[in-house]
């Protein structure tokens, strides 16, 4: 890469010749203020530019962007900031605190422009922010209100009353409620500030606060996504996954130098070389360091030669896991496509030892030699509260932890810091209004597993389940029923001819007939249908094989009679003030939220367990445990921070843990530690590149319904996320038994069974 010219030889931007009226901020809904003197033509104090190395600025930039604002700086962005600060702040950038002031303004401006978590040096937003600051600097200091930066959310020296009030958390008198609500994602929920709005008759039904978020409508992309994107977007998928996990690790105690140790940090220290604090080494930095010990964070990949390798943003190196031990033992799967932590020794090729870069292709390519891994583990997970930066019952600003993304509206239902406390008050009011003390709770989600409509016993099992809930007292029906595919055992639409589609529609007509027998449930609950790989239209060309994720709902032409059944039931109920029942055909995966960001339930139908077993990499078993079980003095449920539901009672120590429980723990830990629903290679589980953001589990959801027929049924809590798997509605090997999961929102799910 060509070295840029020294700052003193660069052409400086011309000073604006006129002073324009500062524009309002659409992001924060601030009004247009009266014109104020804009000191853009004031003589600037002389500053002697310097060449500031990016490595010198890195600690200060890390403290400002990552620790304070939870942003990740790329090397190109750090280079731009170092060049800007060296040119405009000179030698006083450190002693006078000039650089810290500039970095603070850039970080705030980036967040106000919704630039995302990763700050790219080539982005137009960063260049606009620096250009704005450049015209408002004198003597290395920022003077006046920078045009383009929102008033009241900046460190600039302004005296405007509304700006000062906004910075202190006081609402300006000229700011309308509608504008401010839209700024933080509040308008979509209909949340208002008046206290008496909690008593509105229109919100007495909890289902008024129920939302089903389709994966194709999830607001995470800054640009318009496409099903046929350019090839460069495939690289962006990996970069985003890597950056999210990397910034998550930087906030972990195990990767920070601190005198305070926790149980998790002690466990990691004991298992990974007993280091005082763990440190990640970029792969390119191992060049010329033969025999040195490193910890790598990268993606497991397969080289064209068929060998296993690990790759990060700087390079790739062959990986030898013949002597590697999983930490903790037998606690997770490791498959190509996953981002993992590997601790080991770098070994250069014999002919290249002592010869510098010979034998390797350099930075950005595949390094010569290999990396001998001794320990391999999943990147530690981060709790939802730590990611959102909230704690306490009300989640107020005085109860904050971590960096926090509490102001970000990930799903379009309102951010945690903006509407979380209000939603919790509404939830307490509505959920405590039970007809009687003995009546079951209204805030329940009934998750029915795979429902094969071409099996007569499956419809019989569904009728039995619905009859149990229809017999409950009036007003206590579950808020939602989740029915998952595959809705046929085989991909009937791939057989060719018109018979496939006609047969497929007949199955849903039979389902409509079964649902019509329970009009009270159709009137009081929301039925959510999640498709599988055998469902239309994708199965017509995939023939039941792995289809790209996310996948669209079942087409309306097959489900028209089911919608008609709901319309008939609602018409019989009359036009009351309550919310009518509905059928929602959503994508796979999708999200179900209740009371805004308070409860987030991920719905995902996939046979993950079988795919993990097929593609996993074999690692060495512990010498003291040839069968792969943990030592007797080690409790996997305790070390992995897992809590088992009553459906799987943990045996008393020191007995071994049941195989089904161990399998469930491995599946849950692997998926949540990866923070991604499809941690495989594209050839194993294809993903639509531009919609990959809908597969991220960051921040962790409150709960997750993983419908996996190749895994045992379970209800497990890991790092505060409750994961449930009902399996198939018909219990294999037990004739005449139906199984499903009843989940109390915000609490625990439980496996339920009944005989047909």
N, C-alpha and C positions, 0 to 999 in steps of 0.2 A: 504494500500500500504506500503510495507516495506521501511523503511528509508535507504537511501544509506549510506555506510560508510563514515567517515570523509575524506576529500580530502588528508590529510597527510598519511592515511593508504592505499590509492589507489596506484596501480602499475602505475608508470609513463611510458609513451612511450619512447622507446629508441631513442637516437639522431641519425639521418642518418649518415652513415659512409662515404658517398661520396656526392659530389655536382654535380647534374645533370644539364643539360642545361634547363633553363626555357622554358616550352612549350608555343606555341602560343595559342591565345584565339579564338576558332571557333565561339563563339557567337558574337565577335566584329571584326573578320577578321583581327586581328593584325598579322604581319609577325613574323617569328622566328628571334629574335635578336641574335647578336653574344654573345658568352659565357661571363659572367661577374663573378667576384668573388662572391661566394655565402657563406655568413658568417654563416654557419650552425654549425661549430665546435668551434665557439668562446666561451670562458667561459662565462657562464651566471651569472649575479649578483644574490646573494642570496635573495630570496623572502620568507617571512614567510606566508604560506597559511592561509587563514581564512575561516570560514563558513559564507558565505554571504546569508542571507535569501532572497528568491525571492521577498517578499513584499517590501524589502528595495530597491531593484534594479528596481522595477516596474515603478516608475515615470520617471527615466532616460531612461529606455527602451521604454516606451510609447512615450516620446518626440522624440526619435531617429527613431523608427520603424514606428509608426503610423502617427505622425504629419509631420515628414520630408520625409519619404519614402513611406507613405500610405500602410504600411504592418500591418497585424494583428498577434500578438503573442499569441500562445496558452500557457496554464499553463505549459505544459511539455517543451516547448521551453524556457520559462522564467527560469525554473528550470535548464536546461542545461547551459544557459548563466550565471546564478548566480554561479553555481558550477565552470564553467570555469574561470570566472573573479576572484572569490575568491581564486582559486588555483594558478593563474598565475599573478595576479596584487596585491594580498595581501591587506594590510591595506591602501595603497595609491590609491585605486581604485577611491575614490571620490576627495580627495584634489588635487592630481596630474593630474586628468583628464584621468587616464588610461582606466577606464571602457568606457568612452564615445568614445575613440579611437577604442576600440575593437568592441563596438556595431556598430559603423559606418562602420567598415570593414566587419562585418558579414552581415549587411543590404545590402551593395553594392554587396558583393559576392553572396548573395541570389538572388538579382534582375538580376545580370549578368548570373546566371545559370537558369533563367526563372523558379524559384521555385514556382511562383504563389503568390496570395495575402496573403494567410494564411501560417505562418511559423510554421511548426509542429516540435516538439522536437524529434520525432521518425524518421524523414526523413533522408535519406542517404545524401542529399545535405548539411544539417546543420552539420552533423558529419564530412563530408569531409572539410567543411570550417573551423571548429574548429581545425581539425587535421592539416590543412595547417598553420593556425596561430600559433599553439602550437610549431611548429618547427622553428618559426621565431620571438620568443619573448625572450627578454633579459632584466632582471631587471624590468619586468612588461611593457616594451615598445616593440613595433613592429619595428624590424630592418630588412633591406633587402627587396627584392621583394618576396612576398609570392607566392610560387608555386601554380598555379591553380587559382590565382586571376588575372583578366585582367589588363594589364599595362595601365597606364594613367587614370584609373577610380577608383583610390584608394588614400587613404591618406598616403600610405607608403612613407618613405623617400627614393626616388630613384632619380637618377641624369640623367637617360637616356633621351636623347633629344626628341625622339619620344613620350615617355610617358608623359613628361611635356607638349609637344605640344597638345597631345590628351586631357589632363586634362584641358588645357586652351581653348579647343574648336578649335584648329588649326589642320588641316589634316596633318598627317605624310606624308613625301614625298614618302615613300616606300609602302604606303597603296593604293591598287588599288580601282578604283571606284566600280567595280562589287562586291568586298568583302564587302565594307562598305555599299552599298545599301542593300545587302542581310541581313546585321546585323539588320537593322531597318525595314525590310519588304518593301523595296523600289523596289527591282528587279522585283517583280511580276507585278508592274504597268508600268514598262518600263520608270521610271522617271530618267532623267539624269541631270547632273549639268550644262551642257552647255546651255547658254541662248538661242542660236539659235535653240534648240530642240523644243521650243514652236511653231516654225513656220514650223514644219514638215508637209508635205502634208498628211501624213497618219493619222494625228490626227485632221483633219478638221471636221470630223463628231463627234458630242457629244456621239454617241452610242459606239464609240471606248473606252469610259471610263465608260461604263455601265456594271455592273457585277451583276449576280444573284447568291447569296450564298445559296446553299442547306444546310438544317439543319444538314444533315449527313456528310457534308464536312466542317462544321464550325470549325476552329482550336482553340478549347478551352480545349480539353482534353490533359493531359500530358501523358496518357497511351492510348494504342489502345482500343477503346470502343467495346462493345459487346452487342448484343441483348439479350444474356442470361448471365448476369453478376452474380457474387456471391451476396449473400444476404446482405453482409456488405455495398454494394454500395447504398442500399436504405437509410441507415442512412447517408451516405455521401451527398445525395441530400438535406436532411434537414439541415445538418451542414453547407453546402455551402450557402444555402439561408439565414440561420440565421447570419452567419458571415458577409456576404455582407451587410445586413441591419444594423447589429450592428456597423460595421465600418463606414457606411454612417451616422448613428446617431451621432457617436463620432465627426464627422466633422461639425455637425449642431450647429449653434450658441446657440440654446436653451439648449444644453447639455454641454456647456462650460461655465466656470466661467469668465465673462468679464464685464467690466464697460460699454461697448458699447452695446446698445440694438437696435434692429430693429423692424419693424412692425410685422414680423412673430414671433419674440421672445416675444413681448408684448402680442400678441394674445394667444400664448401657455401659457404664465404665467397667463393670466387672466382666462383661462379655466381650467388649471390644478394646482389648489391649490396656485396660486400666488407665486410660488417658485422663488428664485433668479436665480437658474439654476437647470435644471432637472437632476436627477440621477437615473440610472437603477440599480435595486437590483437583483442579481442572486437568483433564487428560493431557493436554498439550504441555503442561508444566512439568511432566515427568521426563521430558527429553533430556538425555544426558545424566540421569540420576539412577544409574543401575544399582540394584540392590537396596533401594530405599523403600521404606514403608509408607503407604498412602491409603487414604479412604476416598473412594470414588462414588459419585452420584451420577448415574447414567441409565440409559435404556439398554436392555438386553436385546441384541440384534443378531441376525444370522448373516455371516459374510458370504460372498459368492462362492467361496470354497466349501461352504457348509459348516465352518467352524463357528463357535459361539464367540461373541465379542460384546463389548460395552461401549456405548457412544454417548457423548454429551455435546454441548454447543461448540467445543473446541476441537474435537477429534474423536477417533475410534481406535481401540486397541483390542487385540485378541485376548480372550479371557479363558483361564483354566480354572474350573471349579471342581477338579478331581479331589482336592483335599479340603474343600470348603464345607463349613458346618453352618447350618441355619441358626440364627439367633432371634428368638428362642427356638429350641429344637422342635421340629415338626409343627411349626405354628402357622405357616403360610405356604402358598404355592409360589413358584418362581417360573415365569414363562417368558419367552421372547415377546417383546412389546411392552414389558413392565419397566418402570423406573425403580431401581433398587439401589441400596447401599452395599458396597463391597469393600472389605478391608483386606489388604494383602501387600505383596511386594512386586515391584516392577523389575522385570528381567529383560535386558536388551539382548539382541541377537549376538552370538559370539563374535561374528566378524565385525560388528559395529561397536563393541565395547571400547570406549576411549577414543572414538572417532567422531564425536559430536553428533551431527544430524545424519551421517551416512547410514544407510539401511532403513530409512524411514522417509515418508513422503511429506513430513512437516505438519505444521498447524493446519487444521481443517481436513486432513486426510487420515489415513490409517498409519499409526505409529508402528515401527518395527519392534520385534520382540513380542512379549506377552505379559499379561498381568496375572500373577499367581494369587488367586483369592483364597483366603483362610476363613473369613467370616462373611456371611451374606445375610441381609435382613431387609425388611420393608421399611420405608421412611416412616417415622412415627406420625401417628394421626393427630389431628388438632380438634379439640372440642368446638362445638358450634358457638358456645358462649365466648370462647377465646377469639374465634375468628371475627365475630360481630363486635367484640369489645364491650360486652355488657355483662352485668351481674346484678344480683339483688332482685327482689320481687317485682319492682316496677321498672327496672332497666333504665333508671334515670342517668343523667350525665354525671352525677356524683358517684355512681357505682360503675366504674369502667375498669376493664382489665385488658392487657395486651394492646396491640396496635389498633385493631378494630376496623371493620368495614360496616359499622352499624348504619351509616347514612346511605349505603348503596342499596338500591331496590333491585334485587337480582331477578325477581319473578314478575314484576309489574303489579304487585299487590300492596306496595308500601314498604318503606324501609323500617327496620327494627327501632332505630332511634327516633324516627318521626312518629310512628303510629303504634309502636309496641305496647306502651303503657295504656293507651286508650283502648286498644283491642283487649287487653287483659281485664280491664274493668267491665267491658261489655260481656266478655266471656263469663266472668263470675256472676253477673246479673242473669244472663240467659240460662246458663247451665244449672243454676241452683233452683230454677223454677220447675221443680218436679211435681207431678200430680200427687204423689205420696212418697213417703220415705222408703217404702219397699219396692217402688217401681225402678226398673233398670234405667241407666243413664241415657240421655238423648244423644250425647256426643260420642257415639260409637260408630266404628267403621267395620263392616262385615266383609272380610276378604275371602272370597270363594276361589279355590285354585283352578287348575285347568279344567275347563268344562267342554268335553267332547260331545257336541250335540248329536253326532251320529251314533252314540251309545244310548240306547233307551234308558238304561239304569242311571245315566248322568242326569237326564231330565227328571227322573223319579227322585234322585237325591236332592236336586235343587228345589223341587216342590216340597220335600220334607223340611228342608232348611227354612224356606220362606214361611211355611205353616207355623213353625215354632215362633217366629218373630211376629207373625200376624196375630197370634194368640196373646201377645203381651198387652198390658193396659193401653188404652188410647192416649196418644200424646207422648209415648216413650219409644217410638220406632227409631231404629238407627238412622243416623243422619245420611249415611251412604252405604251402598252395596257395591263391591268391586268384583266383577266377573272377568276372568282372564281366559284367553285362548291357550292353546290352539282350539278353535271351535270345531274342528274336525280332526280326526286322527291322522288323516293323510291329506296331502295337497290335492283335493278333488278338482280344483280348477286347472291343474296341469295335465289332466287326462286328455284334453283336446275335445273339440266339438262343443255343442251347446248344452249337452247333458251335465257337464261339470258345473256351470254357473247356475243352471236351474236346480240341480240337486243341492247346491250350496245355499240357495235362497230358501228352499224348503226346510232346511234345518233351522233357519232363523224364524220362519213362520211357526214352526213347532215351539220354539222358545217363546214367541209372542203369545201363543195359546196358553203356555204354562204361566207366564207372568200375569195374564188377564184374570187368573183365578184369585189374585191377591190385590184387589183395587186399593185397599187401605195403605198398603206399602207403596204402591205406585203413586199415590197422592202425597205421601209424607216423606219420601226418601228420594235421593238421587242415585241412579244406577249408572255406574261407570264401567265401560267395556274396553278392555285392553287387548289388542290383537296379538297373535303369535306368528311364527314364520310360515305356518300352513294356511294362513288366511289371505283373502284377496285384498288388493290385486297382485301383490308381489309374488304370491305363490304360483301364479300362472306361468311365470318364467323361471322362478327359482326352484320350483318343484319341492319346496320344503327345506332346501338348504339354507345356509346362513345368508340372510338378506341384509342389505346395508341398514345401519341404524343412524338416526331414528327412522322408524317406518310409519307410514300414514295409517289412519283409522280404516276400518272396514267401510267400503263405499255405501252411500245412502241407498242405492238401488236394492241392496240386499236386506236392509234393516227398516224398510218403510212400514211394515206391519207392526213392528215393535213400537215405533213412534206413534202409530195410530192407537195402540193399546194404552199408552200413557195419555194421549189426548182424550180418549174416551173416559178413562178413570178420573181425570181432572174435571171433565165436564160434568160427571156425576156428582163430584164434590161441590160444585157451585163456585161462584166467584168470591171467595172470602178474601180476607186481608193477608192470609198466610202465603207462603211461597209454594207453588205447585210442584209436584214431582216431575222429574225429567230423566231422560236417557241421554247420556253423554258418551259418544263414541270418540275416544281419544287416541293419541299416538302411543307408540311404544319406543322409549319410555315416556312418561308424563309425570306431572306433579299435581298433587291435590293439597290445597291450602285451606285452613280453617282459621278464621279470625286473623286475617292478614298474615304477617310473618310469624305468628306465634306457633302455629302447627304446620309443618311441611311434611307431607307423606309422598315419597317417591314410589311410583308404580312401575315395575319392570318385569317383563316376562322373557326369560331366557334360561337355557340349560347351561348355566355357568359351570356347575360342578363337573359335568362330564368334559367340557371343553378345557377346564384347568387340568384335569387328570391326563388328557390326551397330549397336551402341549407342554407340560411342566418339565423343567430341567432337574435331573437327579442330583441331589447333593449328598454328601457323606453323612452317615448316621453316627451318632455318638458312640464312643468306644464302650461306655458303660450301659448302653441300651441298644443291643443289636436289632431289636424289633422296631426301633424308631420312636418308642414312647419316652416321655420326659422322665427324669430321675424322680424317685419317690418323694424326695424332699422339696420338689418343685410343683406348685399348683398352677397349671396353665391358666385356669380361670382367673386366678389372682394376678399373675404376671401380665396377662393380656387385658386387664381391666374389664373383664367380661362378667356379666351377671346372667345366670341362667334362670329361665322362667320355670314355674312349677311343672310345666309339661315335661321338662328334662331335669329331674332332680339330680344334683351332683352327689355321687356316692361319698360316704364318709372316708376320710383319710385313714390310712395311706393307700387305699385301694385305687386301681387305675380308673381313668375316666372312660365312660362308655364310648364306643367307636362312633356312634351317631353324633354324640356331643362334640367329639374331637373334629369330625368332618365339618360340622356346622361352624365351629370356631375358626377353622382354617379358611373356610369360604368367606365368612364375614370379615375377618381380619385382613385378608388379602384384598378384598374389594374396597373397604373403607380406607385402608392405608394408601392404596393407589389413588383414591379420590376420583375414580373414573369407572364408568360402567362397562367399558370394553377395553381392558388393558391387554390387548392382543395385537398381533401383526394384522395388517390390512387384509392379507390373504386368508387369515383365519376368521376374523370377524370384521367385515367391511364397515366403514363409517363414512357418512357424508361429511366431507371436510368442513364445509361452511356451517354445518349444524352440530359440530362436535361439542360446542359449549353446552348443549343441553344434556350431555352425558357426564358432565363434571359433578362430583359430589363435594363441592366446595362453595360455601360452607356446608358442613355436614347437615343433612336434613334431620328433623326431629325423629322421623321413623321412615322405614323403607319396607315395602311389600315386595319381596323378591320371589316370584313364582318360578320355582325350579323343580321340575319333576324328577331330576336325576340326583337330588340331594334329599336327605331326610327332613321331615317337617320339624321346625324349630321356632323358638322365640328367644332371641338373644339380644342383650344390650351391650354395646361396645362403644366406649368413649361418649356416652350419652345418647347415641343413636340406636333406637330399638329396631332390629331387623327381624322380619317374620317371613316364614316360608310355609304356606299351607300345602304345597305339593299339588296332587291331583285330588279333585273332589271325591273320586272313588278310591278308597284305600286299596292299594295293590295287595293281593294275597288274603284279603279279608272280605268275603262276599257279603253284600248287604250292609256295608258300613260307609257312611259319608263323613268327610272331615272338612273343616273350615277353621278360620281364625276370627275371633272377635277382639277387636282392638279398641280400647278406650283411649280417646285422643289425649295425648300428653302423659299417658301412664304406660301400662303393660298390656301386651296381647296375650291371649290364651288360646290353646288348641281345644277345639270342641268336636265331639263326634256324636253321631246318632245312627240308629239302625233304621233301615228302610222298611 
